[in-house]
């Protein structure tokens, strides 16, 4: 007997992000370990869900995960939260106080969507600790409702499963269990077949390795995984001509985080969407001092002619195109002028989900214009006439808005009056382009101006 899921009605869709594909892409919940797939021309992301530790969970300083959401987008810009699809309290084999619903995956197989996830199992009589199992919840749609299976997959245990379906329809499971493994699955997906291939055995050295994601591109198989090569997890990969190997270790896709408040973990997935390759990963942007609360980000992925993967540098800007009439969060910049006069800070350090701001300052009375660039802004086909910016400045000053370069065409000048709080300042445009352009916002006069966002009318 299967349980009826009470989650994820298709009629209940909640806007998940208003940041227009700027990193992070989800700002209403902490989200980690993103598994992305393209189903029916739409991108679906299945992350884990970091939550504050409740009273019945003893480890207040550790990862705490009780359920899963799914998010979707048709443009990588506007994301929809389809709600909770699986909860630890509604899976028959899961210990409902384990808070260990770690990195999941989902894939389409024989007419159904198989959401696969790890979790702490219910101890059997006489057992004190049952270990982690890996099981499914199944749906007719990629957003649910998902119905959990009564039992986990037989013959394995561990964490971070990846369900890979090859071009011939054969299913494989990649997971972390006594090393990074990949193994063929039975036709009903409920058990493993044959012997596993252990990727950990080919690494230059053993470190913490987890979170595998297996994908295929241009006839090659890529086994990708987080790996501690130094102090924190980078993302590395191995390549093969066959899903079960042998694999050859190649190198890194993304270096370990090197920021002041570092995220020890990383976890990822890779998709091809509308002819481009994208890399999903996580960082603790919204929780800078506690890296057990993470958020999903996206950047583009590129291959070299020999099939190897180019190293990815994480960005604030992320991917996708932003409409000029949207709120353009220039703090999610594509470039900043390299000087002491431009920096990024939280709007409110006590509420990181409120987002960031750009601080233009000139306490040293340096000469010049100090700018931030935000690329891929679509001004549309009809010329706009005005600009509006949310600004904080005690003494006031002047902002200039240009396109295509710091010295490019001047669209308009925003004269800022001094005020003790945030103000929405409007200005008339001198001119306005059509089509796609890179936007430059610069302070040309004043001692300090904080900018939250700009938009065109």
LUMKOL-757473 format. One line per 10 residues: their letters; for each residue x, y, z of C-alpha. Coordinates in Angstrom, 2 decimals. Example, Ala and Ser with C-alpha at 12.3 -4.5 7.8 and 13.67 -1.06 7.14 Angstrom:
2
as> 12.30:-4.50:7.80  13.67:-1.06:7.14
***
This chain:
457
xxxxxxxxxx> 0.00:0.00:0.00  1.32:3.46:-0.93  0.59:6.68:0.90  -1.25:9.47:-0.83  0.87:12.63:-1.00  -0.69:15.78:0.38  1.84:18.07:-1.28  2.44:20.10:-4.40  -0.87:20.68:-6.12  -0.27:22.12:-9.58
xxxxxxxxxx> -2.81:24.83:-8.77  -0.68:26.19:-5.93  2.19:28.13:-7.41  4.13:30.65:-5.35  6.58:33.21:-6.71  9.94:32.06:-5.43  12.22:34.88:-6.43  12.07:38.49:-7.51  15.79:38.75:-8.18  15.50:38.04:-11.92
xxxxxxxxxx> 18.03:35.20:-12.05  20.65:37.06:-10.11  22.52:34.85:-7.67  21.14:33.38:-5.48  18.03:32.47:-7.50  15.85:31.52:-4.49  15.47:34.14:-1.78  12.50:32.94:0.29  13.99:29.72:1.63  17.45:28.36:2.22
xxxxxxxxxx> 18.11:25.89:-0.58  21.12:23.67:-1.24  22.35:20.73:-3.31  20.38:21.74:-6.43  19.53:18.96:-8.86  18.37:20.56:-12.12  16.65:18.84:-15.06  14.81:19.90:-18.18  11.38:18.31:-18.55  9.06:19.28:-21.40
xxxxxxxxxx> 11.03:22.43:-22.17  10.94:23.71:-18.59  13.73:23.67:-15.99  12.97:22.01:-12.66  15.30:22.31:-9.67  15.08:19.84:-6.79  17.21:21.18:-3.90  17.49:20.18:-0.30  16.00:22.61:2.23  18.07:23.95:5.11
xxxxxxxxxx> 16.01:25.00:8.14  16.82:26.27:11.64  17.21:23.37:14.06  13.94:22.78:15.99  13.75:21.89:19.65  13.75:18.12:19.02  16.97:18.24:16.97  20.01:18.27:19.22  22.63:19.51:16.73  21.97:23.24:16.50
xxxxxxxxxx> 25.29:23.74:14.70  24.70:21.17:11.95  22.70:20.62:8.77  18.99:20.29:9.45  16.62:19.21:6.64  13.05:17.97:7.02  11.45:18.27:3.57  11.91:19.09:-0.11  10.53:21.77:-2.43  10.67:21.89:-6.23
xxxxxxxxxx> 11.17:25.10:-8.24  10.67:25.64:-11.97  11.29:28.20:-14.69  10.91:28.48:-18.46  13.62:31.13:-18.81  16.04:30.71:-15.84  14.86:34.15:-14.72  11.39:33.82:-13.22  11.20:30.97:-10.71  8.08:29.34:-9.27
xxxxxxxxxx> 7.96:27.49:-5.95  5.65:24.47:-6.28  5.76:23.90:-2.54  6.74:20.90:-0.42  6.78:17.64:-2.36  8.16:15.24:0.29  8.28:15.56:4.09  10.09:13.31:6.56  6.83:12.88:8.50  5.06:11.26:5.54
xxxxxxxxxx> 7.56:8.65:4.30  6.94:5.17:5.78  10.60:4.10:6.11  12.02:7.44:7.30  12.80:8.35:10.90  10.57:11.43:11.19  12.90:13.17:13.64  16.17:12.54:11.80  16.21:15.84:9.85  18.57:14.19:7.37
xxxxxxxxxx> 16.76:14.64:4.05  19.95:15.55:2.23  20.77:16.04:-1.45  18.06:14.56:-3.76  17.56:14.06:-7.49  14.70:13.44:-9.89  14.40:11.91:-13.36  11.82:10.70:-15.86  11.59:6.96:-16.43  8.94:4.84:-18.15
xxxxxxxxxx> 6.24:7.50:-17.98  6.80:8.51:-14.35  8.92:11.03:-12.46  11.10:9.38:-9.83  12.18:11.72:-7.04  15.07:10.00:-5.25  16.31:11.09:-1.83  18.36:9.93:1.18  17.15:9.98:4.76  17.70:8.39:8.15
xxxxxxxxxx> 15.76:5.14:8.41  13.45:4.07:11.20  15.31:1.71:13.55  14.02:-1.83:13.57  13.27:-3.62:16.89  16.54:-3.98:18.77  18.31:-1.37:16.61  19.58:1.89:18.03  20.64:3.39:14.70  19.47:2.23:11.27
xxxxxxxxxx> 21.68:4.36:9.01  20.71:6.20:5.86  18.52:4.72:3.19  17.82:5.95:-0.34  14.27:5.81:-1.66  11.75:7.20:-4.14  8.62:9.26:-4.30  6.83:8.90:-7.65  4.61:11.27:-9.62  2.90:11.67:-12.99
xxxxxxxxxx> 4.27:15.21:-13.25  7.63:16.81:-12.42  6.02:19.02:-9.75  3.89:16.41:-8.00  1.99:15.24:-6.13  4.68:12.68:-5.28  3.77:9.43:-3.52  6.56:7.92:-1.36  7.40:4.25:-1.72  6.94:2.00:1.31
xxxxxxxxxx> 10.59:0.87:1.35  13.96:2.27:0.23  16.08:0.80:-2.57  17.33:-2.62:-1.53  21.00:-3.45:-1.19  22.45:0.02:-0.73  22.78:2.77:1.84  24.38:6.17:1.82  23.66:9.72:0.73  23.39:12.07:-2.25
xxxxxxxxxx> 21.82:9.86:-4.94  21.82:10.77:-8.64  19.41:8.91:-10.92  20.92:8.85:-14.43  18.96:7.53:-17.42  21.13:6.77:-20.44  20.07:7.25:-24.07  19.15:3.56:-24.36  16.81:3.79:-21.37  19.09:1.98:-18.92
xxxxxxxxxx> 19.02:3.50:-15.43  22.08:3.99:-13.22  22.52:5.15:-9.66  25.45:7.34:-8.61  25.77:7.95:-4.88  28.12:8.28:-1.91  28.34:5.06:0.04  31.77:3.73:0.98  33.16:6.06:-1.64  31.72:7.59:-4.80
xxxxxxxxxx> 29.93:4.84:-6.65  27.94:4.21:-9.82  25.95:1.05:-10.46  23.30:-0.25:-12.83  19.71:-0.33:-11.56  17.08:-3.02:-12.12  14.21:-2.36:-14.54  11.90:-1.38:-11.68  14.65:0.85:-10.16  14.20:-0.83:-6.78
xxxxxxxxxx> 17.52:-2.66:-6.58  21.07:-2.46:-7.94  22.46:-4.91:-10.48  26.00:-6.17:-10.95  29.05:-4.57:-9.40  29.58:-0.86:-8.71  32.41:1.26:-10.08  34.13:3.27:-7.33  35.30:6.71:-8.49  37.08:7.36:-5.18
xxxxxxxxxx> 39.72:4.80:-6.11  41.00:6.95:-9.00  41.33:10.28:-7.14  44.82:11.81:-6.74  44.24:11.64:-3.00  41.32:10.88:-0.73  39.47:13.76:0.85  35.84:14.30:1.73  33.93:13.45:-1.45  30.17:13.38:-1.88
xxxxxxxxxx> 27.24:14.66:-3.97  27.86:12.96:-7.35  26.05:14.12:-10.47  26.39:12.02:-13.62  25.57:13.48:-17.04  26.36:12.87:-20.70  27.57:15.39:-23.29  28.90:14.86:-26.81  29.20:11.13:-26.32  31.18:11.38:-23.07
xxxxxxxxxx> 30.09:10.55:-19.53  30.95:13.04:-16.80  31.00:11.92:-13.17  31.12:15.19:-11.20  31.37:15.57:-7.43  32.29:17.84:-4.49  35.76:17.03:-3.20  37.98:18.46:-0.47  41.27:18.98:-2.24  42.41:21.57:0.30
xxxxxxxxxx> 40.38:23.20:3.08  36.86:23.23:1.60  34.93:21.48:-1.14  35.70:22.24:-4.76  33.78:20.57:-7.60  35.81:18.01:-9.56  35.10:15.49:-12.31  36.13:12.34:-14.13  35.34:11.30:-17.72  34.58:8.00:-19.41
xxxxxxxxxx> 33.26:6.50:-22.64  30.88:4.29:-20.66  28.56:4.99:-17.70  30.25:2.27:-15.59  33.75:3.34:-16.55  36.61:3.04:-16.49  36.82:6.73:-15.61  39.79:9.06:-15.77  40.10:11.83:-13.20  40.40:15.16:-15.04
xxxxxxxxxx> 40.37:18.04:-12.56  38.19:20.80:-11.17  35.09:22.55:-12.47  34.85:25.08:-9.62  37.47:25.97:-7.03  36.76:25.98:-3.30  35.20:29.13:-1.89  37.76:31.71:-0.83  35.55:34.46:0.60  35.80:35.88:4.11
xxxxxxxxxx> 32.78:33.94:5.35  33.36:30.73:3.45  30.96:27.94:2.59  32.63:24.63:3.43  30.33:22.60:1.17  29.34:22.83:-2.45  26.96:20.66:-4.46  25.88:20.96:-8.06  24.17:19.74:-11.22  24.50:20.39:-14.96
xxxxxxxxxx> 21.88:20.87:-17.69  21.65:21.84:-21.33  18.81:24.31:-21.83  18.00:25.97:-25.13  21.42:25.18:-26.53  23.52:26.38:-23.57  25.05:24.49:-20.66  24.38:25.66:-17.11  25.97:24.81:-13.77  23.82:24.88:-10.62
xxxxxxxxxx> 25.55:25.04:-7.22  25.12:26.55:-3.76  26.72:29.11:-1.46  25.91:30.65:1.93  25.19:34.14:0.53  22.12:34.66:2.74  23.80:33.19:5.83  27.37:34.50:5.81  28.27:33.41:9.34  26.58:29.99:9.33
xxxxxxxxxx> 27.38:27.87:6.29  24.80:25.21:7.10  22.15:27.52:5.59  22.80:27.75:1.86  21.27:29.13:-1.34  21.17:28.00:-4.97  23.13:29.82:-7.70  23.60:29.36:-11.46  26.40:30.17:-13.89  27.17:29.10:-17.44
xxxxxxxxxx> 29.34:26.05:-18.17  31.65:25.78:-21.19  33.53:22.86:-22.73  36.95:22.86:-24.35  37.31:21.33:-27.84  38.63:18.08:-26.30  35.52:17.72:-24.13  37.10:18.84:-20.86  35.27:21.49:-18.83  36.47:25.05:-18.39
xxxxxxxxxx> 36.90:26.27:-14.82  33.85:28.24:-13.64  34.24:31.44:-11.64  31.12:32.08:-9.51  29.33:35.36:-10.27  26.82:37.58:-8.52  25.06:38.36:-11.79  24.18:34.78:-12.61  22.44:34.00:-15.89  19.54:35.19:-17.99
xxxxxxxxxx> 18.34:38.53:-19.27  16.83:41.29:-17.11  14.18:43.60:-18.53  14.92:47.31:-18.14  11.49:47.73:-16.54  12.31:45.20:-13.80  14.01:46.17:-10.55  17.66:45.88:-11.57  19.67:44.88:-8.52  23.01:46.35:-9.51
xxxxxxxxxx> 24.57:44.86:-6.37  24.34:41.55:-8.31  26.89:43.08:-10.63  28.77:41.65:-13.57  31.74:43.96:-12.86  32.82:46.62:-10.37  35.37:49.35:-10.87  38.52:48.13:-9.15  38.96:50.84:-6.57  38.26:51.58:-2.91
xxxxxxxxxx> 35.21:53.66:-3.82  32.77:50.87:-4.75  31.70:48.01:-2.47  28.79:45.68:-1.77  27.04:45.34:1.60  23.83:43.90:3.03  20.87:46.27:3.23  20.45:45.01:6.78  23.14:42.76:8.25  20.57:41.27:10.64
xxxxxxxxxx> 18.23:40.33:7.76  20.32:39.00:4.86  17.23:37.95:2.88  16.53:41.67:2.38  19.39:41.62:-0.11  22.32:43.90:-0.85  23.24:47.40:-1.95  26.05:49.10:-3.82  27.94:51.71:-1.79  29.59:54.46:-3.82
xxxxxxxxxx> 31.86:56.51:-1.55  34.56:59.13:-2.00  35.79:60.06:1.44  39.30:60.28:0.01  38.23:62.86:-2.62  39.52:60.78:-5.50  38.85:62.06:-8.99  36.65:60.31:-11.53  33.41:58.37:-11.82  33.04:55.21:-9.72
xxxxxxxxxx> 30.88:52.60:-11.42  29.13:49.24:-11.23  28.22:47.25:-14.35  25.13:45.08:-14.78  25.09:43.25:-18.10  22.35:41.79:-20.29  19.62:44.41:-19.82  16.83:44.30:-22.41  15.42:47.74:-23.15  12.81:46.30:-25.49
xxxxxxxxxx> 11.61:47.79:-28.75  10.04:51.04:-27.55  12.18:53.76:-26.05  11.62:54.44:-22.36  11.51:57.96:-20.95  12.40:57.81:-17.26  14.57:56.17:-14.64  13.95:55.55:-10.96  16.40:54.46:-8.27  16.10:53.54:-4.61
xxxxxxxxxx> 18.81:55.53:-2.86  20.15:56.38:0.57  22.44:59.39:0.90  22.78:61.80:3.80  24.59:64.49:1.82  23.34:63.83:-1.72  25.27:63.79:-4.95  25.00:62.76:-8.59  24.63:59.45:-10.39  25.12:58.95:-14.11
xxxxxxxxxx> 23.58:56.06:-16.04  25.30:54.88:-19.22  25.32:51.84:-21.51  27.95:49.58:-23.07  31.01:51.06:-21.30  31.85:53.39:-18.38  32.27:56.16:-20.96  29.37:55.00:-23.15  26.20:56.80:-24.15  24.75:58.83:-21.27
xxxxxxxxxx> 21.11:57.91:-20.75  20.40:60.24:-17.86  21.59:61.93:-14.69  20.06:61.35:-11.27  20.45:64.28:-8.90  20.20:63.01:-5.35  19.13:65.23:-2.49  20.32:64.47:1.03  17.88:62.58:3.29  17.96:60.52:6.49
xxxxxxxxxx> 16.19:57.51:4.98  15.79:55.56:1.76  14.14:57.50:-1.06  12.91:56.68:-4.55  14.47:59.25:-6.86  13.20:59.79:-10.41  14.82:61.42:-13.42  13.97:62.01:-17.07  16.15:60.20:-19.61  18.07:62.24:-22.14
xxxxxxxxxx> 17.95:59.27:-24.49  17.21:55.58:-24.30  18.35:52.70:-26.50  16.37:49.68:-27.61  17.47:46.06:-27.47  20.17:44.49:-25.30  22.84:46.55:-23.54  25.16:46.48:-20.55  24.21:49.04:-17.91  26.66:51.23:-15.99
xxxxxxxxxx> 25.69:53.20:-12.89  28.34:55.62:-11.58  28.67:58.22:-8.85  30.22:61.35:-10.34  29.67:63.72:-7.41  29.16:63.30:-3.67  30.75:61.70:-0.64  28.51:58.59:-0.39  25.48:57.22:-2.20  23.97:53.79:-1.44
xxxxxxx> 21.92:52.24:-4.29  19.47:49.38:-3.79  18.07:49.11:-7.33  17.31:51.02:-10.51  14.48:50.63:-13.03  13.33:52.28:-16.23  9.84:53.57:-16.97
***
